[in-house]
Amino acid sequence: MRERSAMSVLYIVVPCYNEEAVILETAKRLLAKLTQMIDAGKCRSDSRILFVDDGSRDKTWTLISGLHRENGVFSGIKLAKNRGHQNALLCGLLCAEKHCDCAISIDADLQDDIDVMDKFLDEFHGGSDLVLGVRSSRKTDTVFKRATAQGFYKFMNLLGVEVIYNHADYRLMSRRALKALGQYKEVNLFLRGIISDIGFKRSVVTFERRERFAGTSKYPFKKMISFALDGITSFSVKPIKFISSLGIAISILSVAGLLYALVSKLFFPESTVSGWTAIVASIWLIGGIQLFSLGIIGQYVGKIYSETKARPKYIVEEMLI
């Protein structure tokens, strides 16, 4: 692909949920960075910073509205209800696609290094449609967080879900990639998997992740587990194949056990001892496997139920563009 013109319109998309503690500092730093990139000729002066309020219960939207009134470089979208980080991010990206040549998505907590945005744009101007921000290390994480994150990526790849190790939602997407993203209609969103599925030329920029400036994480362990399940069931049917294999294996073992019991009864009747321990253990084992299997299948059935209803992924209450 030929190189693109440096004079491109950039939108920085920032999903927010109850971020009143950081929103003003985030806006200040992003404005300084955007101004610096405009002065350096990396993007046009009509580039924007777009905040998406995901139904916050604090003063996040009030602060976004104030930023917009003070400086037109700040735009805002308010969702009518909390729809989750992935839906809020999708809303911002699809809205930005109508106005920009490329968009960078970044969380509002100031942990992602905004100074590497220059490298994002350099890669974009060089022809990349997707530029992925990848953490160079996890030294700022707790031992538990580091272990669970590494386990998440390894488990996802094991199940055939293509995800980039240590890449979250800090990335640049060209308008062409954003248009392709808009063609994905599923209700259950897992953007990291969709980004890998889009294709197009992509590149990677590494960065050091920082400590959160203020506030608390919006992704506790329970949400992380739910997010992982969404990713697995959205992009892999291996769990269902595993259930089938498990069923075959148990059937073979059951037949072998039956043959063993018959042989013992016919040829060694004196050694046959009727006991309840093995029977009870077998019932509990098979029952547990059945419930576990039904739970996995239920996850997929629930996904199908959500998709067939085709309800909107989000509803916009107010826009400041």
C-alpha positions in Angstrom: 0.0 0.0 0.0 1.2 3.5 -0.8 2.1 5.8 2.0 -0.7 8.1 3.2 -0.6 11.8 3.6 0.4 13.1 7.0 -2.5 15.6 6.8 -5.1 13.2 8.2 -8.0 13.9 10.6 -7.4 12.0 13.8 -10.1 11.2 16.4 -9.0 10.1 19.9 -11.9 8.0 21.3 -12.1 7.7 25.1 -14.8 5.5 26.7 -15.7 6.6 30.2 -17.6 5.2 33.1 -17.7 7.0 36.4 -14.4 8.8 35.6 -15.0 12.2 37.3 -11.7 11.7 39.3 -9.6 11.6 36.1 -11.5 13.1 33.3 -10.1 16.6 33.6 -6.5 15.5 33.9 -7.0 13.1 31.0 -8.5 15.9 28.8 -5.5 18.1 29.7 -2.9 15.6 28.8 -4.7 14.4 25.6 -5.2 18.0 24.5 -1.5 18.8 25.0 -0.5 15.6 23.0 -3.0 16.3 20.2 -1.7 19.9 19.9 1.9 18.7 19.8 1.0 16.2 17.0 -0.8 18.9 15.0 2.2 21.3 15.4 4.5 18.5 14.2 2.3 18.0 11.1 1.3 14.5 12.0 -2.5 15.3 11.8 -4.8 18.1 10.8 -6.0 20.9 13.0 -9.6 19.7 12.8 -8.7 16.5 14.7 -10.8 15.8 17.8 -10.9 14.1 21.2 -14.2 12.2 21.6 -15.3 11.1 25.1 -18.1 8.4 25.3 -19.9 8.4 28.6 -21.2 4.9 29.2 -24.1 5.8 31.4 -22.0 7.2 34.3 -23.7 7.8 37.6 -21.3 10.6 38.7 -20.4 13.9 37.1 -18.5 12.5 34.2 -21.0 13.8 31.6 -21.2 17.2 33.3 -17.5 17.5 33.0 -17.4 16.4 29.4 -20.1 19.0 28.5 -18.0 21.7 30.2 -14.9 20.7 28.3 -16.9 20.9 25.0 -18.2 24.4 25.9 -14.7 25.6 26.7 -12.9 24.1 23.7 -14.5 22.7 20.5 -11.7 20.1 20.2 -13.6 18.1 22.8 -16.6 16.1 21.6 -18.9 13.9 23.6 -21.4 11.1 23.3 -23.7 10.2 26.2 -25.3 6.7 26.2 -28.7 6.4 27.7 -27.7 3.5 29.8 -24.5 1.7 30.9 -23.8 -0.8 28.1 -20.3 -1.9 29.0 -16.9 -0.8 27.9 -16.9 -2.7 24.6 -20.2 -1.2 23.4 -19.2 2.3 24.5 -15.9 2.0 22.6 -17.7 0.6 19.5 -20.1 3.6 19.6 -17.3 6.1 19.7 -15.3 4.4 16.9 -18.3 4.1 14.6 -19.2 7.7 15.2 -15.6 8.8 14.6 -15.5 6.9 11.3 -17.9 9.5 9.8 -15.5 12.3 10.5 -11.9 11.0 10.6 -9.2 9.3 8.5 -8.1 7.3 11.6 -9.0 6.9 15.2 -7.0 6.0 18.3 -8.9 4.3 21.2 -7.6 4.7 24.7 -9.0 4.2 28.2 -9.6 7.3 30.4 -7.4 6.1 33.3 -4.1 7.5 31.9 -2.3 4.1 32.2 -1.6 3.8 28.5 1.4 5.8 27.3 0.0 8.6 25.2 3.5 9.6 24.0 3.6 6.6 21.6 0.7 8.1 19.6 3.3 9.6 17.3 4.5 6.1 16.5 0.9 5.0 15.9 0.5 7.8 13.3 3.9 7.0 11.7 2.8 3.4 11.2 -0.6 4.6 9.8 1.1 7.0 7.4 3.4 4.1 6.4 0.3 2.1 5.3 -0.9 0.2 8.3 -4.7 0.0 8.8 -4.3 -1.3 12.3 -1.7 -0.3 14.8 -1.8 -2.2 18.1 -0.4 -0.9 21.4 1.2 -3.8 23.2 2.5 -3.6 26.7 6.3 -4.4 26.9 6.0 -5.7 30.4 3.6 -6.2 33.4 5.8 -5.0 36.2 3.2 -2.6 37.5 0.7 -5.4 38.0 0.2 -7.4 41.2 1.3 -11.0 41.1 -2.3 -12.1 40.9 -3.2 -9.7 38.1 -0.1 -10.8 36.1 -0.8 -14.5 36.6 -4.4 -14.2 35.6 -3.7 -12.0 32.6 -1.0 -14.4 31.3 -3.4 -17.3 31.9 -6.1 -15.5 30.0 -4.0 -15.0 26.8 -2.6 -18.5 26.9 -6.1 -20.1 27.4 -7.6 -18.0 24.6 -4.9 -19.0 22.2 -5.3 -22.7 23.3 -9.0 -22.5 22.4 -8.2 -21.1 18.9 -9.1 -17.5 19.7 -6.6 -15.2 18.0 -5.6 -12.4 20.4 -2.4 -10.4 20.6 -0.5 -11.0 23.9 -0.6 -8.0 26.2 -2.8 -6.0 23.8 -6.0 -4.5 25.2 -7.9 -1.7 23.5 -5.2 0.8 22.9 -4.9 0.9 19.1 -5.2 3.0 15.9 -7.7 2.1 13.2 -7.9 3.6 9.8 -11.2 4.6 8.3 -11.1 1.5 6.1 -10.7 -0.7 9.2 -13.5 1.2 11.0 -15.8 0.6 8.1 -15.0 -3.1 8.3 -15.6 -3.1 12.0 -19.1 -1.7 11.4 -20.0 -4.8 9.3 -19.7 -7.0 12.4 -23.3 -7.1 13.8 -23.0 -9.4 16.8 -24.5 -8.2 20.0 -21.9 -10.0 22.2 -18.8 -7.9 21.5 -15.2 -9.0 21.9 -13.3 -6.3 20.0 -9.9 -7.9 20.5 -11.0 -10.9 18.6 -12.8 -8.9 15.9 -9.7 -6.7 15.3 -7.7 -9.8 14.7 -10.4 -11.1 12.4 -10.6 -8.0 10.3 -7.3 -8.5 8.5 -5.6 -5.6 6.6 -2.1 -4.6 7.2 -1.2 -4.2 10.9 1.8 -3.3 13.0 2.7 -3.3 16.7 4.0 -0.5 18.9 5.2 -1.4 22.4 4.9 0.8 25.5 5.2 0.8 29.2 1.9 0.9 31.2 1.7 3.3 34.1 0.0 3.4 37.4 -3.6 4.6 37.4 -3.7 8.4 37.9 -6.8 8.3 40.2 -10.0 6.4 40.7 -10.5 2.7 40.8 -10.4 0.0 38.1 -13.7 -0.7 36.3 -12.7 -4.3 35.6 -12.8 -6.3 38.8 -12.1 -10.0 38.8 -15.7 -10.9 38.2 -15.9 -8.7 35.1 -12.6 -10.1 33.8 -14.0 -13.7 34.0 -17.2 -12.6 32.2 -15.1 -10.8 29.6 -13.0 -14.0 29.1 -16.1 -16.1 28.7 -17.5 -13.7 26.1 -14.3 -13.9 24.1 -14.2 -17.7 24.2 -17.8 -18.2 23.3 -17.8 -15.5 20.6 -14.8 -16.9 18.7 -14.4 -20.6 19.5 -16.5 -23.7 19.5 -13.7 -25.8 21.0 -15.5 -26.1 24.4 -18.4 -27.9 22.7 -16.0 -30.1 20.8 -14.3 -30.9 24.1 -17.6 -32.0 25.6 -18.1 -34.3 22.7 -14.7 -35.8 23.2 -15.3 -36.1 26.9 -18.6 -37.9 26.3 -16.9 -40.4 23.9 -14.1 -41.0 26.4 -16.6 -41.6 29.3 -18.7 -44.0 27.1 -15.6 -46.0 26.3 -14.6 -46.2 30.0 -18.2 -47.2 30.9 -18.2 -50.0 28.4 -14.8 -51.2 29.7 -16.1 -51.1 33.2 -19.2 -53.0 32.2 -17.1 -55.7 30.6 -14.9 -55.9 33.6 -18.0 -56.4 35.9 -19.4 -59.1 33.6 -16.2 -61.0 33.4 -15.7 -60.8 37.2 -19.3 -62.0 37.8 -19.0 -64.9 35.4 -15.5 -66.2 36.1 -14.6 -64.9 39.5 -17.9 -64.8 41.5 -16.1 -65.3 44.8 -14.1 -62.0 44.3 -17.1 -59.9 43.5 -18.0 -57.6 46.4 -21.1 -55.4 46.1 -20.1 -51.9 47.3 -21.8 -48.6 47.3 -18.7 -46.4 47.3 -17.8 -46.9 43.7 -21.4 -46.5 42.6 -21.9 -43.2 44.5 -18.6 -41.9 43.3 -19.5 -42.7 39.7 -22.9 -41.0 40.0 -21.4 -37.8 41.5 -18.7 -37.8 38.8 -21.0 -38.3 35.9 -23.6 -35.9 37.4 -20.9 -33.2 37.8 -19.7 -33.7 34.2 -23.2 -33.4 32.9 -23.9 -30.2 34.8 -20.6 -28.7 33.6 -21.4 -29.7 30.0 -24.9 -28.2 30.2 -23.4 -25.0 31.6 -21.0 -24.7 28.6 -23.8 -25.4 26.1 -26.0 -23.0 28.0 -23.4 -20.2 27.4 -23.7 -20.7 23.6 -27.5 -21.0 23.7 -27.6 -17.8 25.7 -25.5 -16.1 23.1 -27.8 -17.3 20.3 -30.8 -16.0 22.3 -29.2 -12.5 22.6 -28.2 -12.4 18.9 -31.7 -13.5 17.7 -33.4 -10.7 19.6 -31.2 -8.2 17.7 -31.6 -5.5 20.2 -29.5 -2.3 19.8 -26.0 -2.5 21.3 -26.4 1.0 22.6 -28.7 4.0 22.5 -27.3 7.5 22.3 -29.0 10.0 24.5 -27.0 13.1 23.7 -24.2 14.1 21.3 -21.8 17.0 21.4 -20.0 17.0 18.1 
